[in-house]
Amino acid sequence: MSSSTTNEDDITQLLLIVMGGIALGGGSIVGVLFSPIRAWMIEYHLLAHGDEVVLPFVDDVGFGWLQIIVLIGLLIALIAITVSWRRRRAARWYRRR
């Protein structure tokens, strides 16, 4: 296996992790900053409001337990996919030797 293939795989995985992080956190930050988007996110339970807030951002708006559990689940899925890709890559590498 050449070094360039390994670098490309590493860069691809790094980009996927960064994109996942942006998808997880970026939407909530935009929702907190702009009130029409914030109202929409509260209506569809993407952000919690009032007494449900566990991690407040601004004006009694933030993450409740439901949002935290969903984010943890998405993070676990992202880690599982990354581990699976690495194991497959290692298995292919050992088969080629």
Wavefront OBJ file of the C-alpha trace (Angstrom):
o trace
v 0.000 0.000 0.000
v 1.469 3.309 -0.973
v 1.826 6.283 1.301
v -0.419 8.454 -0.886
v -3.310 5.990 -0.525
v -2.934 6.061 3.243
v -2.837 9.864 3.258
v -5.946 10.058 1.072
v -7.811 7.675 3.368
v -6.774 9.673 6.432
v -7.809 12.940 4.823
v -11.162 11.459 3.800
v -11.846 10.264 7.335
v -10.779 13.582 8.807
v -13.113 15.449 6.450
v -16.005 13.151 7.383
v -15.390 13.764 11.077
v -15.218 17.534 10.568
v -18.389 17.513 8.461
v -20.145 15.451 11.131
v -19.078 17.916 13.796
v -20.313 20.832 11.740
v -23.607 19.066 11.117
v -24.064 18.294 14.809
v -23.075 21.651 16.264
v -23.391 24.116 13.423
v -27.145 23.903 13.126
v -27.725 24.630 16.775
v -25.392 27.632 16.730
v -27.211 29.120 13.740
v -30.519 28.435 15.459
v -29.443 30.247 18.588
v -28.225 33.318 16.731
v -31.251 33.927 14.497
v -34.643 34.143 16.206
v -36.840 32.919 13.276
v -34.647 29.849 12.917
v -34.587 29.469 16.704
v -38.411 29.468 16.827
v -38.538 26.833 14.077
v -35.959 24.662 15.879
v -37.916 24.920 19.139
v -41.169 24.042 17.349
v -39.623 20.863 15.883
v -37.778 19.983 19.136
v -34.279 20.496 17.734
v -33.682 22.880 20.656
v -35.307 22.889 24.088
v -36.982 25.905 25.676
v -37.753 26.911 29.258
v -37.596 24.292 32.009
v -36.467 21.533 29.605
v -33.073 23.185 29.001
v -30.067 21.356 30.462
v -27.310 23.116 28.480
v -28.485 26.706 27.949
v -27.246 28.826 25.054
v -29.222 32.067 25.165
v -32.639 33.289 26.428
v -33.704 29.952 27.992
v -32.949 28.125 24.757
v -30.502 25.244 24.531
v -30.170 21.479 24.601
v -32.496 19.315 26.666
v -31.926 15.673 27.529
v -33.582 14.509 24.298
v -31.204 16.552 22.147
v -28.196 15.450 24.204
v -29.135 11.768 23.835
v -29.604 12.162 20.070
v -26.215 13.904 19.746
v -24.511 11.165 21.766
v -26.153 8.547 19.537
v -24.956 10.312 16.395
v -21.460 10.591 17.834
v -21.409 6.863 18.666
v -22.589 6.053 15.118
v -19.851 8.272 13.646
v -17.214 6.551 15.781
v -18.547 3.100 14.823
v -18.420 3.941 11.117
v -14.863 5.252 11.438
v -13.725 2.132 13.322
v -15.408 -0.088 10.734
v -13.650 1.707 7.868
v -10.296 1.429 9.608
v -10.761 -2.292 10.288
v -11.711 -2.923 6.655
v -8.689 -0.967 5.470
v -6.403 -2.919 7.799
v -7.916 -6.224 6.634
v -7.349 -5.277 2.983
v -3.785 -4.284 3.787
v -3.043 -7.617 5.512
v -4.595 -9.596 2.637
v -2.335 -7.832 0.133
v 0.819 -8.692 2.062
l 1 2 3 4 5 6 7 8 9 10 11 12 13 14 15 16 17 18 19 20 21 22 23 24 25 26 27 28 29 30 31 32 33 34 35 36 37 38 39 40 41 42 43 44 45 46 47 48 49 50 51 52 53 54 55 56 57 58 59 60 61 62 63 64 65 66 67 68 69 70 71 72 73 74 75 76 77 78 79 80 81 82 83 84 85 86 87 88 89 90 91 92 93 94 95 96 97
